[in-house]
Amino acid sequence: MHNSFLLALVVIVALAFDFTNGFHDTANAVAPTVATGALKPRTAVLLSSALNLAGAFLSLKVAATVASGIVQQGQIVLPVVFGGLVGAIAWNVTTWYFGIPSSSSHALIGGVVGAMMAHAGGSAVLWSGITGKVLAPSIAAPIFALLIAAFATTLSRHLTAKTDGSTKAWGMRVGQIGSSSLLSIAHGTNDAQKTMGVITLALIANGTLGANSATPKWVVVLCGVAIAMGTFIGGWRIIRTMGQGFTKLSPTQGFASQVTSSVVILTSSHFGMPLSTTYVATGSILGSGVGTRKRRVHWALAGRVGVAWLITLPSAALFGAVCFYGERLLGYPLGVVVMGLLLALYCSFIFLRSRNDRIHAHNVNDHWGEHTEAFEKVPKPVEEVTAGKS
């Protein structure tokens, strides 16, 4: 049944999610570059936002997976899509406030699955698609990224061991800018498409598009612009966690971790897997620490982040289900409007709370709180010492 008003609300909230996806995941592409000083923070997010926009136009395979491989298209209705988006945004904003690099992708998929289960039960969810293209890659990808980044870091350090210190530092920083750019394109290619897939689901649910229809061009453009705008805002809280929290990054580590993330994410996009870029980027950063001699890795923080990863899908699903029940209790479209207003109030509350402990471009590279003393005890690699003298 056509309902242009509900469809418009869903599209607006979908673009709002895409915006939160942008600033929540900015760290995936720029954290190492900002942490090592290869680019100034504002310059890094500006470059990343432009390349996220470009990446959104490169492929639609992930959008097709989200649109047709997660839930039964024949049972989807607009309030389900809306509830899923509300659940995803609520989880994104919450984890951003606490500086946790959780998965926007899993938040979105979890939110839609939770709302769908509240609407039509578990039989309406394509569990084989969830398992094969969401859960399995989410477990394997960060492990592969960690191992590859550790090897790449070790190899880079051996290959450049006899290189002049200043030349090595300069070359690695240039390499970081290039790898960060590639990673931004990869992020746009993978993450912007997830929102495209959800909007496509909404259009199918409304009867505007037929089942298994391709994503319209206007959806591609709007989603690309929304994620680019979110990226430009700069998710400084999570950038600080990834750039300073897991390990003290050198230019060599930054370059190795970003190249690794780019390769893994672009490969997943090629095969249409809605991979979590956050999990890959985090695994790569941890791997770069593992591959650097005498470099401390803060596994306690990694463990806390790992717990957040485990609860992302079910938490977003719970948010999505609660939102859908609220919509149904109040009736349509009133319930949709009320739940949208509650989401806006919650986001405003979180934003105001964040102003009490604001992290921005000027303090994003400050020492990591409780780990400051530990970092100062770690000897600096040659490239950092040389770069500091230049």
C-alpha positions in Angstrom: 0.0 0.0 0.0 1.4 3.4 -1.0 2.0 5.9 1.7 4.1 8.9 0.5 4.2 10.5 3.9 5.7 7.5 5.6 8.0 6.9 2.8 9.4 10.4 3.0 9.9 10.0 6.8 11.8 6.7 6.2 14.0 8.3 3.6 14.8 11.2 5.8 15.7 9.0 8.8 17.7 6.7 6.5 19.8 9.7 5.4 20.2 10.7 9.0 21.6 7.3 9.7 23.9 7.6 6.8 25.1 10.9 8.3 25.8 9.3 11.7 27.5 6.4 9.8 29.8 9.1 8.3 31.0 10.7 11.5 30.9 7.4 13.5 33.3 5.7 11.0 35.5 8.7 10.1 38.1 7.1 12.3 38.4 4.0 10.2 40.1 6.0 7.4 41.8 8.9 9.2 42.8 7.8 12.7 46.3 6.6 11.9 46.9 9.6 9.6 45.9 12.1 12.3 47.7 10.2 15.1 51.0 10.3 13.3 50.7 13.8 12.0 50.8 12.9 8.3 47.9 15.3 7.8 46.3 17.9 10.1 43.0 16.7 11.5 40.7 19.0 9.6 42.6 18.4 6.3 42.3 14.6 6.9 38.5 14.6 7.4 38.0 17.0 4.4 39.9 14.7 2.1 38.2 11.6 3.5 34.7 13.1 3.1 35.4 13.9 -0.6 36.6 10.4 -1.3 33.8 8.8 0.6 31.5 10.6 -1.8 33.4 9.3 -4.8 33.5 5.8 -3.4 29.7 5.7 -3.1 29.4 5.6 -6.9 31.8 2.7 -7.6 29.6 -0.3 -6.9 26.1 -1.4 -5.8 26.8 -5.0 -4.9 26.6 -4.3 -1.1 23.3 -2.4 -1.6 21.8 -5.4 -3.4 22.8 -7.7 -0.5 21.2 -5.4 2.1 18.1 -5.0 0.0 17.5 -8.6 -0.8 19.7 -10.8 1.4 18.7 -9.9 5.0 14.9 -10.1 5.3 12.0 -11.4 3.2 11.2 -8.5 0.8 7.5 -9.7 0.5 6.9 -9.1 4.2 8.7 -5.8 4.7 6.6 -2.8 5.5 7.6 0.9 6.0 7.3 0.9 9.8 9.8 -2.0 10.0 12.3 -0.1 8.0 11.7 3.0 10.1 12.1 1.0 13.3 15.3 -0.6 12.1 16.8 2.8 11.3 15.8 4.3 14.7 17.5 1.3 16.4 20.7 1.8 14.3 20.9 5.5 15.0 20.3 5.1 18.7 23.2 2.6 18.9 25.5 4.7 16.8 25.0 7.8 18.8 25.4 5.9 22.1 28.7 4.2 21.1 30.0 7.5 19.6 29.4 9.2 23.0 31.5 6.6 24.7 34.2 6.6 22.0 33.6 3.0 21.1 34.5 2.0 17.5 31.5 -0.3 17.0 30.0 -1.3 13.7 27.5 1.0 12.0 26.8 -1.8 9.5 25.9 -4.3 12.2 23.8 -1.6 14.0 21.8 -1.1 10.8 21.4 -4.8 10.0 20.5 -5.6 13.7 17.9 -2.8 13.8 16.2 -4.0 10.7 16.2 -7.6 11.8 14.9 -6.7 15.2 12.0 -4.7 13.8 11.2 -7.4 11.2 11.1 -10.1 13.9 8.7 -7.9 16.0 6.5 -7.6 12.9 6.5 -11.0 11.3 8.6 -13.3 13.5 12.0 -15.1 12.9 10.8 -16.8 9.7 10.8 -13.4 7.9 14.6 -13.1 8.5 17.0 -14.7 6.0 19.3 -16.3 8.5 21.5 -17.9 5.9 22.3 -14.4 4.5 22.9 -13.1 8.0 25.3 -15.9 8.8 27.1 -16.2 5.5 27.4 -12.5 4.6 27.4 -10.7 8.0 28.4 -12.9 10.9 31.1 -15.0 9.3 32.9 -12.1 7.7 32.7 -10.1 10.9 34.6 -12.8 12.7 37.1 -13.6 10.0 37.9 -10.1 8.6 39.4 -8.4 11.8 41.5 -11.5 12.5 42.8 -11.6 8.9 43.4 -7.8 9.1 45.3 -8.1 12.3 47.6 -10.9 10.9 48.1 -9.1 7.6 48.9 -5.8 9.2 51.3 -7.4 11.6 53.2 -9.0 8.7 53.0 -5.8 6.6 54.4 -3.7 9.5 57.2 -6.2 10.1 58.1 -6.4 6.4 58.0 -2.6 6.0 60.4 -2.1 8.9 62.8 -4.7 7.6 62.8 -3.3 4.0 63.4 0.3 5.2 65.9 -0.6 8.0 68.8 0.9 6.2 67.0 3.9 4.8 67.9 7.4 6.0 65.6 8.2 9.0 64.2 11.5 7.6 63.7 10.0 4.1 61.9 7.0 5.7 59.6 9.2 7.8 58.8 11.4 4.8 58.1 8.4 2.6 55.8 6.7 5.1 53.8 9.9 5.6 53.3 10.3 1.9 52.3 6.6 1.8 49.9 7.2 4.7 48.1 10.0 2.8 47.7 7.7 -0.2 46.6 4.7 1.8 44.2 6.9 3.8 42.7 8.1 0.5 42.3 4.5 -0.7 40.6 3.6 2.6 38.2 6.5 2.4 37.2 5.4 -1.1 36.8 1.8 0.2 34.6 3.0 3.1 32.3 5.0 0.8 32.1 2.0 -1.5 31.0 -0.3 1.3 29.2 1.7 3.9 27.2 4.2 1.8 25.6 1.3 0.0 24.1 -0.1 3.1 21.8 2.9 3.4 21.1 2.7 -0.3 20.0 -0.9 0.3 17.7 0.1 3.1 16.1 2.9 1.1 15.6 0.5 -1.7 13.9 -1.9 0.7 11.5 1.0 1.7 10.7 1.8 -1.9 9.9 -1.9 -2.5 7.8 -2.0 0.7 5.8 1.1 -0.5 5.2 -0.4 -3.9 7.3 2.3 -5.6 9.7 -0.3 -6.9 9.2 -4.0 -7.7 10.9 -6.8 -5.9 14.6 -7.1 -6.6 14.7 -3.8 -8.4 18.0 -1.9 -8.8 18.8 1.0 -6.6 17.7 4.3 -8.2 20.4 6.9 -9.1 18.8 9.6 -6.9 19.2 7.2 -3.9 22.9 6.7 -4.7 23.5 10.5 -4.9 21.7 11.3 -1.7 23.4 8.6 0.3 26.8 9.6 -1.1 26.3 13.2 0.0 24.9 12.3 3.4 27.9 10.0 4.4 30.3 12.6 3.0 28.7 15.3 5.2 28.9 13.1 8.2 32.5 12.3 7.6 33.4 16.0 7.3 31.9 16.6 10.8 34.7 14.3 12.1 33.9 11.7 14.8 36.7 13.0 17.0 35.8 10.8 20.0 36.3 7.6 18.1 39.3 9.0 16.2 41.0 9.5 19.5 40.2 5.9 20.6 41.6 4.4 17.5 44.5 6.7 17.0 45.7 6.8 20.6 44.0 4.1 22.6 45.1 0.8 21.2 48.8 1.5 20.6 51.1 4.4 19.9 51.2 4.6 16.1 54.3 5.4 14.0 54.1 6.3 10.3 55.2 2.8 9.4 52.4 1.3 11.4 49.9 3.8 10.1 50.8 3.0 6.5 50.7 -0.7 7.0 47.4 -0.7 8.8 45.6 1.5 6.3 46.8 -0.5 3.3 45.6 -3.7 4.9 42.2 -2.2 5.7 41.8 -0.9 2.2 42.6 -4.3 0.6 40.2 -6.2 2.9 37.3 -3.8 2.6 37.6 -3.4 -1.2 37.7 -7.2 -1.5 34.5 -7.6 0.5 32.8 -4.9 -1.5 33.7 -6.8 -4.7 31.9 -9.9 -3.4 28.9 -7.9 -2.1 29.6 -8.5 1.6 28.4 -5.7 4.0 31.5 -5.9 6.0 32.1 -3.8 9.1 34.9 -1.3 8.1 35.3 -0.5 11.8 36.2 -4.1 12.7 38.7 -4.3 9.9 40.3 -1.0 10.7 40.6 -1.8 14.4 42.1 -5.2 13.6 44.6 -3.6 11.3 45.7 -1.1 13.9 46.1 -3.8 16.5 48.1 -5.9 14.0 50.4 -3.0 13.3 51.2 -2.8 17.1 51.8 -6.6 17.2 54.2 -6.3 14.3 56.3 -3.6 15.9 59.0 -4.6 18.3 58.8 -3.1 21.8 55.5 -1.5 20.9 52.8 -2.0 23.6 49.3 -3.0 22.6 46.5 -2.2 25.1 44.6 -5.5 25.0 42.3 -4.5 27.9 40.9 -1.7 25.8 40.7 -4.0 22.8 38.8 -6.5 25.0 36.2 -3.9 26.0 35.7 -2.9 22.4 35.3 -6.6 21.6 32.5 -6.9 24.1 30.8 -3.9 22.4 31.1 -5.7 19.1 29.4 -8.8 20.5 26.4 -6.9 21.7 26.0 -4.5 18.8 23.7 -6.7 16.7 21.4 -7.8 19.6 21.3 -4.3 21.1 20.4 -2.6 17.8 17.8 -5.4 17.2 16.3 -4.7 20.6 16.1 -0.9 19.9 14.5 -1.7 16.5 12.0 -4.1 18.0 11.0 -1.6 20.8 10.6 1.1 18.2 8.4 -1.0 16.0 6.2 -2.0 19.0 5.8 1.7 19.9 4.8 2.5 16.4 2.2 -0.3 16.3 0.8 0.6 19.8 0.2 4.3 18.8 -0.9 3.5 15.3 0.4 4.7 11.9 1.5 7.3 11.1 1.3 8.8 14.6 3.5 6.1 16.1 6.2 6.7 13.5 6.1 10.5 14.1 6.3 10.0 17.9 9.2 7.5 17.7 11.0 9.9 15.4 10.6 12.7 17.9 11.8 10.5 20.7 14.9 9.7 18.7 15.6 13.4 18.0 15.3 14.1 21.8 17.7 11.3 22.6 20.2 12.4 20.1 20.0 16.0 21.4 20.5 14.7 25.0 23.6 12.8 24.0 25.0 15.7 22.1 24.5 18.1 25.0 26.2 15.5 27.3 29.1 15.3 25.0 29.8 19.0 25.3 30.9 18.4 28.9 33.9 16.4 27.7 34.4 17.7 24.2 37.0 16.2 22.0 37.8 18.1 18.8 40.5 18.6 16.2 42.8 20.4 18.6 42.9 17.8 21.4 42.3 14.6 19.5 46.0 13.6 19.7 46.3 14.2 23.5 47.7 11.2 25.4 45.2 8.5 26.2 44.2 9.2 29.8 45.2 6.4 32.0 47.7 5.1 29.5 49.8 8.3 29.3 52.5 7.0 31.6 52.7 3.7 29.8 53.1 5.4 26.5 55.9 7.5 27.7 57.9 4.4 28.7 57.8 3.0 25.2 60.9 3.9 23.1 60.1 5.8 20.0 61.0 4.3 16.6 63.7 6.0 14.6 61.2 7.6 12.2 59.3 9.3 15.0 62.5 10.7 16.6 63.8 12.0 13.2 60.4 13.5 12.3 60.3 15.3 15.6 63.6 17.0 14.7 62.5 18.2 11.3 
